[in-house]
Amino acid sequence: MRRFLKKMFIVFSKIVLPMFFDKKYLRGRWFENSVKGWSWAWRSVWFQKILGFNRNVPWPVSHQIVVNRSEDIVFDVNDLNNFQRFGNYFQAGYGKIIIGKGTLIAPNVGIITGNHNPCNLEKHLPGKDVIIGEKCWIGMNAVILPGVVLGPRTIVGAGSVVTKSFPEGYCIIAGNPAEVIKKLDCKD
C-alpha cells in the first residue's frame, strides 16, 4: 500500500507541478523514484507561488533563502538540494553565479556578484561573475565575493570570506580573507 501511495504521489506531482515550475528542474536524482524533490516542490508551491517568497524562481526553492535574478544562476539539476537550506543568499543581479556539478553549499552562505560603491552607497560597482568548480564544498556562514573563481574540489571553511580566486582547486581555504590552509591530493 505504501509503495502504491508513493507511486501515485509521484505521478500526480509529475502532472501538476510543471504548471508551477520549469519542467527541466523537475528531474534528476531528487525526482527519480524519490518523494524528496516532489515534497520540496509542493512546499515551494505554497511559499513561492502563493505567499510570494522567491516567486519568480523557476525551480523549487526554500522560503528561507533569497535568490536574486535566478536567470543568472547556473547549476546542475542534481544539485537542487543547495536551494533547500536556510539563510543562503544568492545575489546574481550583477553577474552570473555558476555552480559546478556535485558542489555542496551549507546554510547561511552568501554568494555575491555585486557590491555597493563605497563613495555612493545608492550605486553599485560593476558586477563580476562568481564561478564555483565541480565537487566543491562551501561551509556554513561563508561569503563568496564578486569575481571569485574556485577550482574543482575547493573546500571553503565555515565562516570564511573569499575575496580572491583559487582557480587551481584541490585545496581547503579558510579565514578572512580566505587563504589556502591545505592542498588536497584527491583521486577522482
N, C-alpha and C positions, 0 to 999 in steps of 0.2 A: 504494500500500500504506500509506504514511504517513497519508494522509487517511482511509483506512478505519479504521486503528487509532485515530486521534484521535476519529473519529465513534463508534466502539464504546466508547471510554473515557468519552465524554460520556454516551452512552445508559446504560451501566452505572452511572455515577455518579448520573444522574437517578433511577434505580431504587433504589439502595442508600442514598445519603446522606440522604434525607429521614427515614430511620429514626433518624438521629443528631442532625439539626439541623432547626429550624423551616423549612419549605419556603419561606416568604416571604423568607428571606435567601439562598436558593439560586437567585437570578435577578439580572438586571441585567447591566451591561456586563462583569463578570468571569466570567459564566457562559454568555453567549450566544455560541455557536461559539468558545469560548475554553477552553483547558485550565487557565488560571491559577487561576481561582476553584475549580475542581474539585480541583486539586492542593492548594490551601490546605485545602480541606475534608477531603481524605484525610489530610493531615498532622495536622490537628486531631482527627480521629477517634482517632488514636494518642495524641496528647498530652492532649487534653481528656477524652475518654470512657474511655480505658483507663488512662492514667497519672494523670489527675485534675487537670491544670492547667486552671483556669477551667472545671471540669466542668459547671457549671450554666448556662453561657452558651449561648443557643440559636443562635448563629451561629459560623462558623469564626473562631478567634482564635489568634494566635501564642502558643506556650507561654512566650515570653519577655516577656510583658506581664502586668499584673494588671488584671482587670476586676472591680470590686466592685458588686454589685447591677445586673446587666445590664438588669433590667426598668425601671430608671430612666434608661437611656441611649437617646436617640432620635437616629437618623441615617438617611440615605438609603442604600438597599442598594447603590447605585452607588459608595458611598464605603467599602465593606468593606475596602479596602486600608489604611485607617487603623488597622485592628486586626491587621495583619500585620507590624508593625515590631517593634523590640526596645526594652525598657526603659520603655515607656509605663505610666502608672498612671492608670486611670480610676476614681476613688473617688466613686461615686454614691450611697452609702448614706445620705446625709443630705439630699439634694436631687437634682433631676434634672440630667443633662447633656444639653443639646440641641445637636447639631452640625448646622449648616446645610449644605445640598447644595453639593457641589463644594469643600468645605473640605479642606485637606491638613494632616495632623499628622505632623511629623517624629519621629524616635526620641527616647526619653528625656524625653518630655513628661509632666508631671503635671497632671491636671485634677481639682481637689479641691472637694467640696461641703460639707465639714465640718472643723472644727478642734477640737483639744483645748482644754479650759478651762484657761487659764494658772494658775489658782489650785488646780485639782484635775485633774491630768493623767489620772486614771481616768475622767473625764467629758468629754463633748463639748459644745461650744456648739451652739445651734440651727443646723441646716444651711441653706444657701441654694443655689438653682439656679444653674448656670452655663449661659449661652446664648451660643453662638458662631454668628455670622451666616453667610450664604452666601458661598462663594468666599474664605474666609479662609485664611491660611497661618500655622501655628504652628511656629516654628523650633525646632530641636533644643535640648533641655535647658531649655525654657521651663516655667514653672509658672503655672497659672491658678488663682487662689484663689476661695473661696466668694463667690457673689453677683455675679460679674463678668459683664457683658453686652458682647459685642463685636459691633459692627455689621458689615454686609457689607464684604467686601474689606479687612478689617483684617489686616495682616501683623504678627506678633509676632516680634521679633528673637530670635535664638538666645541662650539663657541668661537671658532676661528673666523677671522676676517681676511678674505682672499682679495688682495689688492693688485696682484700681478699674476701673470700666466706661468703655468708649469706644463708646457706642451709635450715634454718627453714622457710624462706619466710615470706609471710604475713606482709611485712614491707615496709616503704619508707626509702630509703637510699639516701644520698646526700653528696656532699663535695669532697675534695681532701686531703687525701684519704676519700672515702665514708664511712660514719658511719650511723647507724640506727638513724633516727630522729623521727620516729613514727611507732608504731606497728599498724597493721590493724586487725580489727575484722570483717572479711568478712564472709557473709553467702553465700555459693555456691548455 
